[in-house]
């Protein structure tokens, strides 16, 4: 394995780019045993850093192999652990900024693919978008030059993907931290030549934070591992387990002193409750709107959306 990567790295340094047959060699070597290990993942990262041209066949392999290593090659599968999160951030970022557009796409795909990921991974991706908007320079700009802070279509698209991913802070809904990011971005590019998609996304995302009910509750990596271990245990008496579970569920449903009795309307009450903005949420929104003494068009769009 090491010699193949060494030869390809030397070839890239000599040519300045990676060719299709190089990627074929790497793919055969990496997946010979069905998975990517740490030495192979690091070698792929080193190759990526050595590239000056990024053909699609290389990017496809780079994303696939790195996601396999970070997201799938540990127990429980789908949960990015702290070691791999730190390894990823060390390789794709410098001083809180991603090294390239490909690395922003990589971390976004990891957040979209994973069941859960450490907060530092999500924070780095969102920070890249925010800092790009503030500075005018970053992975989504491609040399774009324009005075004044603004948000473009690519940045709106990345915010949507990052914030509505299953492993996002709000697990496919907008969390409090993400709502704060959106307001900071809105204030920074208030008078900018913004993408047409920004107003609609901002209003609906903040509305989602205030009113949406999330049926999905993340479980910890430890709990997920317990479930995997149980399902892989061939000595378990599944029939007896299901029988006990059914009896327990029936008893719970029939208990008159429970507040969460399952009925035909189960879930509707939760949705209705979340649609009503509570006093804490109302105070937060009022504070955001009143901070500059006026209601701008983005804030008005939020008000119109939550009243609709």
N, C-alpha and C positions, 0 to 999 in steps of 0.2 A: 504493500500500500504506500509506504513512505516514498519509495523510489518513483512511483508513478506521479505523485504530487510534486516531488522535487523536479522531475523532468518537465512537467507542464509549467511549473513556476518559472523555470529557467527559460522555457520557450516564450512565455508571455513577456518576460523582461527583455528578451532579445527582439521580439516582434512588436511589442507595445499593445498587443491585443490577443484575445483568446478566440480560437477557431472552433468550428463545429466538431471536428474530430477530437479536439482536446476535451471537450465536454463529454463526448461519448466515452472516452477512456475513464474520465472521472466518475461518470455515472456507473459504469460497469464495476469499477473498483469500490465505490462507496456502497453500492447496494448488492454486492456479491453475497453478503451474509444477511441481507434484508433490512439493514438499518445503518444509520450514521452514528459513529462513536465520537468521543470528544476530540481525538486527534484528527479525525477526518473533518469534523466541523470546523476546527481551528484552521486546518489547511485550506479549506474552502474560503474562510474569511480572509486569510492571507492572500489567496489568489485574487479575491475580489478587490482588495486594497491595491493590488499591483496592476489591475486593469485601468486603462485610460479610455477604452471604448467598451460599451456594455451591450452587445447584441442580445436579442430577445432569447435565443437559445441558452445563453449563459444565465440571464436573469431567471428564466424558468427553473433551471437547475439550482441556482443559488437560493431562491425562495423555497423550493421543494425540500432540499436537503436540510437547510437550516431550520425550517418549521418542523420537520420530522424530528430533528435532534432536540429542539427546545421544548416542543409541545408533547411529542408522543413517546420519546425514548426514556421514560421513567414511570414509576408507579406512585400514585395512580396516573394513568395516561390522561392527558388533557389539562393537567395542573402544572403550571410553570413554577418550578421551585426557585428559592432564593439564589442558589448557586448558578443556575442557568440564566436567571434574570440578570445577575451581575456580570456574568460572562458576556451576555448579549450587549448590554449597555457599554461595557468596556470596549467592545469591538466595533460598534456602529456609531458611537457618539464621542464628542470631545467637548468638555466644559458645558454640558447640557444641550448641545446642538448636534443633530445627526450629521453624519459625514457626507451623505449624498442623497439624491432623490430615491435611489434604489433602497437605501436603508430606511427611509421613512415608509416606503411601501412595505418593506419587510416587517417592521415592527407593527404596522397596522394590520397586516395579514395574521401575524401571531396573535394579536389581541382579538381579532375576529374568529380565529380558529380555536383558541384555548377555551376551556371551561372556566378557568380563572387564572389570573396572573398577578404578581405583586404590584402594588400601587406605583412603585417607581417606574415600571415599564409604561404604564398608562400616562403617568405624569410627564415623562420625557417626550412622548409623542405629542401630547397636547401642548406642552411648552414649546415644541418646535413650531407648531402652527402659530401660536400667540406671538412668539419672538419674531417670526418671519413678518407678520403683519405690522408689528411695531417698528422693526428695523428696515423693512423693504427688501431684505436679503434672506434667502433660505431655500430649502429643498423644493418648494413649489413655485419658485419665481423664474427659474431658467434664464437668468440675466435680464429679466423684465425691469424696466426703469420707469418709475412714475413717482412724482412728488406726492407727499402726504400719505398717511396710513390708509390702507384700503384692504378689502378682502376679495379674493378672486374665486372663480367657480371651483378650482381645484381645492382650495382651502375649505370651502363650504362642504365639498364632498368628503374630504378627510374628517372634518368635524362630525359629520353625520355617521360615517363608518365607525369612528372611534367611540362616539358617545352611545350609539345604539348596539354595539357589540355585546354579546352575552357576557364577556369577561370585563366589560366596562365598569366604572364605579357604581353605576345604578343598575347593572345587569339588564341592559336593553331599555332602561328608562333613564331620564336625566337626573343625576345626583345633585346634591347641594353644591359640591365642589365644581362640578361641570357647569352648573348654572352661573356660578361666580365667574368662571372663565368666559362664558358667553357675554356676560355684561361688561367685563373688562375689554373684550374685543370690540363690542358694540361702541363703547365710549371712545376707544382709541381710533376707530375709523368712522366716526359719526358723520363727518362731512366728506368722506372719501368717495372715490368713483368705484363703488362697490358692485359686486356681482348681483344680477337681478335675483338670483336664488337666495341671497342672504336674508332679506326681510322676511320671507315666508318661513325659512328654516328657523330663524331666531324666534319668531313669534310662537311657532308650534313647539319648539324645543323647550322654551320657558313655560309654555302652557302645559307641556308634558310633565315637567318638574312639579308644577303646582297641582295638577289634577289627575295624573295617571295612576292607576292601580297596577302594581306589579305582582302577577301571580307566581313569578319564579323566585324562589329563595335559594341562594347559593348554599351549598354544603361545603364544609371544610375538606381539605385534602385528606385529613385523617379519617373523616367519616366516609369519604368516597373510597378510601383504601379498605376500610372495614367491609364495605359492601362488596367490593371486588373479591376480597378474600373469602367471604361467605359464599358467593356465587361459584367460585373456583373450587370450593371444598366438595369433593365428590362423595364424601361420607355424610353430608348433611341430608337429613330426611325432609325433602322439600314438601312432600305431601303433608306431613305433620305440622311443618311450619305454616303452610298456607291455612291449614285447618285452625290452628291457634290464632292466626291473624284475623281470619273471618269471624271467629267467635268473639275476639276482642273488639273488632270493629262494630259488630252487631250490638254488643253490650253497650259500647260508647254511644252509638246512635240512639239506642233506646233509653238512655239515661235521662231522666227528667231534669236533673240539676245541672246539665251542661248548657253552656251559652252558645256553643258552636255546632248545634245539631245540624247534620247534613240533610238538606231537603231540596226540593226542585228549584228553589231560589238561591241555593248556596252560591256565593260569589257575587251575586248581584248587589247585596248589601254593602260588601266591601268596595265595589266599584262606585256605588252611589256616595259612600262616605268620602272616598278620595276625591271625587269630583267637587265636593264642597271645600272651598279654600278655608283652612282654619286660621285662627288668630295669629299664629306664628308665621305662617306663609303670607298672610295679608300684611303683617308688619314688615316682613322682609321686602315684599314687592313695593310697598309704599316708600320704604327707605331708599330703594334703588331709584324709583321714579323722582322722588323729591330731592335727591342728592345735588342736582344742579338747578333746582327751582323751576324746571319746565318739563313738559312731556313731549319727547321727540317722537318721530314717526314710528320708530321701532317699538318703543314702549306703548304707543297707542295701538300698534298692531297686536301686541300681547293682550292688552285690555279688551280689544275687539274679539280676539280669539277665545279668551276664557269666558266671555259673556255669550258667545254664540252657542 
